[in-house]
């Protein structure tokens, strides 16, 4: 009886927690007419009908002062799940409310996500980049993330 209890107790600690899918680095530079774009949000949206195991998930990044970004799915810069993605790029004019957010990528990402969820009440921010890049379906940008280090430079045109 004692050995049965020990066996049951031992099994309860053996359950494996679900793990996150493996991500791979995706980095690059965003330019507009050949000049780096600082503070742009790059979003990878899984292509409709994208297959793969695990299925791709949305990923985002914010460009630094040199226009460089490193995409993140679960955390800033942790990479993307392999698969096909459509890409959109936005850069909204800074409002006073956004200025209080700070310049670090984590707080910018949080502010962007709150904005996308409609939690902030602000009068329609203006995208500083051409409107076609604001929507992944009209941007003309796409990437297939491979299971290795990926570079994806984005040169936006008017």
C-alpha positions in Angstrom: 0.0 0.0 0.0 2.8 2.4 0.9 4.6 1.7 -2.4 1.3 2.5 -4.3 1.0 5.9 -2.5 4.7 6.7 -3.3 4.1 5.7 -7.0 1.0 7.9 -7.2 2.7 10.8 -5.5 5.7 10.5 -7.8 3.5 10.5 -10.9 1.7 13.7 -9.9 5.0 15.6 -10.1 5.8 14.1 -13.5 3.2 15.9 -15.6 4.7 18.0 -18.3 3.6 21.6 -18.5 2.7 22.7 -22.0 5.7 24.6 -23.6 5.8 27.4 -26.0 6.5 26.6 -29.6 10.1 27.2 -30.7 10.8 30.6 -32.2 13.6 31.7 -34.5 15.2 35.1 -34.7 13.8 37.6 -37.3 15.5 40.9 -37.5 16.0 43.7 -40.0 15.8 47.4 -40.8 12.8 49.5 -41.7 13.5 52.4 -44.1 11.2 54.9 -45.8 12.7 56.2 -49.0 16.1 54.8 -47.9 16.1 56.5 -44.5 15.7 54.6 -41.2 12.3 54.8 -39.5 12.4 55.1 -35.7 9.5 54.1 -33.6 7.6 52.1 -36.3 5.7 49.0 -35.2 6.3 45.9 -37.4 3.6 43.3 -37.1 3.7 39.8 -38.6 0.2 38.4 -39.2 -0.1 34.6 -40.0 -1.2 34.2 -43.6 -4.7 32.8 -43.9 -4.6 29.1 -44.3 -1.0 29.0 -43.0 -0.1 25.5 -42.1 2.6 24.1 -39.9 2.9 22.5 -36.5 2.8 24.6 -34.5 0.6 27.1 -36.3 2.2 30.5 -36.7 1.1 33.3 -34.3 1.2 37.1 -34.6 4.5 38.7 -33.7 5.6 42.4 -33.3 8.5 44.7 -32.9 9.3 48.4 -32.5 12.2 49.9 -34.5 15.0 51.7 -32.8 16.7 55.0 -33.8 18.5 53.2 -36.6 15.3 51.6 -37.9 16.4 48.1 -36.6 13.9 45.7 -35.1 13.9 42.2 -33.7 10.5 40.5 -33.9 8.9 38.9 -30.8 6.0 36.5 -30.4 5.9 35.7 -26.6 8.4 38.3 -25.4 10.3 41.3 -26.9 12.8 40.0 -29.5 12.2 36.3 -28.9 11.6 35.6 -32.6 8.7 34.1 -34.6 7.3 30.6 -35.1 8.3 29.2 -38.6 5.6 29.8 -41.2 4.1 32.3 -43.7 3.2 35.8 -42.6 1.8 39.0 -44.1 3.5 42.1 -42.7 2.2 45.6 -41.8 4.2 48.6 -40.6 2.8 51.6 -38.8 4.2 54.7 -37.1 1.7 56.9 -35.3 2.3 60.5 -34.4 3.1 60.9 -30.7 0.4 62.4 -28.5 0.9 63.8 -25.0 -0.6 60.7 -23.5 1.8 58.5 -25.5 4.9 60.6 -24.5 4.3 59.6 -20.9 4.8 56.0 -21.9 8.6 56.1 -22.3 11.0 54.9 -24.9 11.8 51.4 -23.8 10.4 48.7 -26.1 8.4 46.9 -23.4 6.4 50.0 -22.4 5.9 51.0 -26.1 4.7 47.5 -26.9 2.3 47.6 -24.0 1.0 51.0 -25.0 0.5 49.8 -28.6 -1.4 46.7 -27.5 -3.6 48.8 -25.2 -4.3 51.1 -28.1 -5.2 48.2 -30.4 -7.6 46.9 -27.8 -9.4 50.3 -27.6 -8.5 50.8 -23.9 -7.1 54.3 -24.5 -9.4 57.2 -25.3 -7.5 59.4 -27.8 -8.5 61.3 -30.9 -7.5 59.2 -33.9 -3.7 59.1 -34.2 -2.3 59.7 -37.6 -0.1 57.1 -39.3 3.1 58.8 -40.6 3.7 56.1 -43.2 1.8 55.5 -46.4 -1.7 54.0 -45.7 -1.1 50.9 -47.7 1.4 49.6 -45.1 -1.1 50.0 -42.3 -2.9 46.8 -43.4 -1.2 43.5 -43.9 -3.5 42.7 -46.8 -2.5 45.8 -48.8 1.1 46.3 -47.8 2.5 43.9 -50.3 5.0 42.7 -47.6 5.3 39.0 -46.7 7.9 36.7 -45.2 8.3 33.0 -44.7 10.1 32.5 -41.4 12.5 29.6 -41.6 13.8 27.5 -38.7 17.0 29.4 -38.5 18.2 33.1 -38.2 16.1 35.3 -40.6 16.8 38.8 -41.9 13.9 40.8 -43.4 14.7 44.3 -44.4 11.7 46.5 -45.3 12.1 49.5 -47.6 8.8 51.4 -47.7 8.0 53.6 -50.7 5.5 56.5 -51.0 
